Amino acid sequence: MKYVDEFRDGLTARLIAEQIRQEASGQREYRLMEFCGGHTHAIFRFGIHDLMPENLKFIHGPGCPVCVLPAGRIESMIRLVEQENLILCTYADLMRVPAGRSTHKGDSLQKARARGADIRMIYSATDALNIAQANPERQVIFFAIGFETTTPPTAAILKIAKAMELKNFSVYCNHVKTPPAMAHILASGEARIDGILGPSHVSTIIGSEAYAECCHTYHTPLVIAGFEPLDVLASTLMLVRQINEGRAEVENQYTRAVSKHGNEKACALITETLEQRALFEWRGLGELPDSAMQIRPEYAGFDAEKRFSIDHITADDIKGCICPAVLRGVSKPDACKLFGTACTPEDPKGACMVSSEGACAAYYSFGRFR
């Protein structure tokens, strides 16, 4: 397939890996955070970590949108949908993410559906809109999550719903922003980071320029990387060179998809329907200022948080789960006592084991027999 096989060539991969080994100084460590969960899975699936020198380590970041959603936000929706005669729509991964422990131990949207709640798995934001049209007598809520990648579809359906004057449709907005999370991790200093593999899909929306302030402030190089193994290897080499030269710049390896200013039409649509939220809780990172989006007052009629009485819940993760530490880059999945025993993809106890982009799922699928 064009533009896939070319980026999975084994000989080229070994040549780039050899170049990394030659240029990585033996006098220092290279600690590189792959912010995006897609990169984590590529690193494990294609054995990229096995090609690296001993002094180069990949650190997993909070780049999984399902993983960073706090348990309390899920539990809030479970309570609402079980109290009201409404339909809740959301993406597949979120269905199995464990909620808090205040009502049912290890609860989830999937378990709530088994108890009788009308919770439906959808494949696109438009599906939720279609369900609202098909059920005019019932309120329909779209549980919207994700980084900047999935924000434009939510913005689009808000605009469509307003144009259609739908009275039974609303959005529970949980869209978060990448640069503030990066800045928080670098500012905390909890995990030493020498360079960052910048996210791919997010960057197609916000562009490479969006990371400039963060890199400059914390003097940390960032290379936007594609998802294929050669993308990751080439980006790693670019980071090694920046670190060796003492540079802290934003470089774009993924030029076939990412531009300097991103998708300006998508960004304009987001600005029209959504605005910055003053404070938002992230799983593992706590409450971060200016790190999420909320629905603008002009679209308040479609804001589930204004239309319904939604309990604000602060919930703990399941006892023994170290997902918060994994998301901060200070621990590895296999350091968790639950990993691979009580916690598996079939019966996840933590969010990082649920999502197809979660670090624990990557370890379990491609690395648990190492």
N, C-alpha and C positions, 0 to 999 in steps of 0.2 A: 504494500500500500504506500502510495506516495506520501512523503513526509512523516512516515512512522519507521519503516525499516531503516531508512537512512540514519535515524537517530538511535538505533539499537545495534549498530555494527560492533561486534566483539573486538575485532582487531583495533579499530579506532579507539575503543574504550580503554584497551590495555595501553595504547600509546599515550593517551592523555593521563592515565593513572601513573605511568612511569614518569611523565613530565612533572606531575604533582610531587612524587617522591623525590625527584631531583631538586626541586625548588623549595620544598618545605625544609627549613633550617632545623637541624637536629638540636639546636640550642634553645628552642622554645616550643611551646604547645600552640596548636591552632584549634580553638574551640568555636565551631561554626553552628549557629542555630538555624535549622530549617524551619521557618515560621509556618509554612503550609503543610498540612497533613498529607497532601498528595505527594510532596517531596519525601516525607518520611516513608511512605509506602514504596516509592520508587527506589529509595536507598536500600530497603530491605529486600524487595522483590528481585532486584537485579544484582544484589550482592555488592553494591558499591562500597559499603563500609569495609569489606574484605580486601579491597584494592588499595585502601588508604594506608599511609605510613602510621606507625604506632602513635606518633605525637599529634595526629589530626583526629579530632573527635567531633561527631555530629551530636548536637543537642536538640532535643525536640521541644518545639514551642507551642503556643496556644492557638495554632492555626486551624483547628477543627471547629467549625461553627456550632455543631451539636454539642461538643464537649464543653465549650465555655459558657453555655447557657446555665445559669444557676438552678439548682434543684427547686428552689422556692417558686420560680416562675412557672415551672411545670405543675407543681402542686396547686398553685392558684387556679390554673385552668381546669385541673381535675375536679376541684371543689365546685367551680362554676358550672361545668357541664353536667355534674351530678345533681346540682340543685335546680337548674333551669332546663326547660324543654327546648334545647337548642342543638345545633349541629356544629361540631368542631372539626375543622379540616387542617391537616398538616402533612409535612413530608415524612417519608417512611422511616428514616433513621430516628427521628424524634420520638416515634411511637414507643420505642423500647428503652429510652434513657431513664434511669432510675430517678424518681422524684425524691421529696423529703421523707422523713420518717414519722411525721406528727400524726398522720391518719392511718395509713396502712404501711407496714414495714416493707421497704423495697418496692413501693408503688410505681406505676408508670401509666402512660396513656393507654398502652395496650391492655394492661390489667383492668383499667377503668372501663374500657370497651367490653371486656369479657364480663364485667359486672352489669352491663346493660347500657352504658353511656353511648350516645350516638357520635362516635369519633371516627372520622373517615380519612384514610390515607390517600393522598393525591400526588400527582406527578408534576404539576405546574400550578402556579398561582391562578391561572385562568380556570382550572378545574373547580376551585372554590367558588369563583364567580358563577360558573355554570350551575353548581349545586344550589346556590342561592336563588337563581332564576327558576330552577325546577321545583323549589320548595318555598313559594312565596308566603306561606302561612307560618313559617318557622324562621327564627333568627339563625344566621350562619356566621360563624367566626373563623377567620383564617389566622392560624397561629404562625405568624411570619418570623423566620429566623435567618441568620446568615450574615456574612461579611458583605462588603460592597458588591460582590458578584451577584448575589440574589436580591439585592435591594431594588434595582430597576424594575423587575417584574412586579414587585409589590407596589412600587410607585405607579406603574402603568394601570394596575387594576383599581387602584384608588381613583385615578382620573376617569377610568371607564365607568366605575360604579356611580360616580358623581354625575357624569353625563347621562347615565341611564336612570338616575334618581331612584336607585335601589334603596328600599327602606329596611330591608332585612339582612343587610350585609355589613360586616365590620371587620377590622383587622386588629389583631393583638401584636403590636410591633415590637420585635426583639432584634432588630438589625444593629450590628455593632461595627466599629471602625478599626481598621488595622493599625495605622500609625500611632494612635494613643496607647495601644497595648504594647507595641514595640518600645515606645518611649518609657512606659512604666517599668518594663523588665530591665531595660538598660539603666534607668535611674536607680532602681532598687539595689543593683549590684549583687543580688542574691546568687545569681548564676553568672559566672564570668563569661562574657561573650566577646570574641575577637572579630567576628564578622557574621553577617546574616545573609542567608539565601532568601531573597525576597519572593513573595507569593506570585504565582503566575496569573490565575484568573482574576484575582483582585486587581492586579496591576493593569489588566486590559481595560478596566473601568476608570480607575483613578490616575493612571499614568505613572511614569517613573519619577516625575518631579515631586510627587506627594511625599516622598521619603527624604527629601533633601534636608529639611530642618532637623529631623531626628538624627540623621547621620552626622550633620555638622555639630549639633549640640553635644552629642555623646561620643564624638570622634570614633565612629564605628562604620566600617565599610559595609556596603550592601550591594549585592548583585541579584537582579531579577532573573530568575531561572525558569526555564521550561520544565515540563514534567518528564520528559524522556531521559533515559540514563546518560546519554551524551550531553544533554542540556545540563544535568546536575554536575557531571564531571567537569565540563568546560567552565561552569560558574564557580565551582570549587577552586579551580586553577586561577581564575580571575581574582578570587578573594585572597588566596595565598600570596599572589603578587602584590595586591594592595597592602596587605599586612606587612610584607617584607619591605615595602617602600615607604611605609608610614603614612599611607594615604587613607582618607576616609571619605570616599565618594560613592555616589549612586551610579552603578553601571548596569546596562541592560543587555543581558545575553539573549533574552527572548524577544529579539527585534522583529521576528516574523508575526508577533501578535501584540506587542506592547509598544506604545508610542510615549512621547514625553508628557503629553497632556491627557492621554487616555481617551475614553469615549465621551466626548463633550455633550452629545445629545442625551446619553444616559444620565450623565451628571446633572444636566439641566432639568431632566424629568424628576430626579430625586429632589433637587432644590425646590421645585415647584410644589411638591406634595409633602415633603418631610423636612424636619428641622433638627438641629442638634439638641440632644437631651443633656441636661446639666450634669446628671449623675446616673450611672448604671452599674449594677453588680455583675461581675464576671466570676464564673466558677474558677477558683484558684487564685485569682488576682484581686478579689475584693471589689469595692466600689471605686470606679475610675471616672473622673470628670471628663465631660465632652467626648465620651467614647462610644456613644450610641445615638440612634435616631428615634425621633417620635413624630407622630402625625401633626401636621400644621393645623392651626385653628380653623383655617378655611375648609378643612376636611374633617372637622371634629365629629360630624354626624356619622363618620365611618370609623371612629376610634373606639375600639372595644373597651379601653380603659376609662373612657368618659361615658360610654353608653351603659355599661354594667358596673355593678358594685363588685369589684375584684379585690379579694383579700391580698394584702401585701405580706408575703411569708418569707422569712429567712430560715432556710432549712439546711441541716447538716448533711454531708454525704454519708453513705453507709459506713459504719464503723470498720476500720481496717483498710478502707480504700484510700490510695495515695494519688488519685487522679489530680487533685489540686497541685501537688508537688511536681507531678509530671508536666502539667501545663505551664508551670513556672520555669521549667528547665533545670530543676534542682534534683530530680530523681529519675531513675529509669524504670520502665514498667516492671521488669523482672525483679525489682527490689521489693515489690509488693507481696505480702504474704498470701493474698487472695489470688494472685496471677496464676492462671492455668489450672487452679484447683477449684476453689469456690467460684471464681470469676472466669468465665469463658464467653465466646461470642454467642453461644446457645443460651447461656444464662448469665448475662452481664450484671455485675454489681456496681460498676463504675461507668461513667459516660465514655471514657477513652477506649473501652472495650466494645462499645456499641457501634460507633460510627465507622463507615468505610474509610474515614480519614483519621481515625483515632490512633495514637501511638501504641496503645496496648493491643489493639487489633492487628497492627502491623507486626509487632513482636510475636504475637500468638500465631499468626498465619505463616510468617516467613522465618522466625528466629527462635522459636521455643525449643527446638531440638539441638541448638548449637552447643 
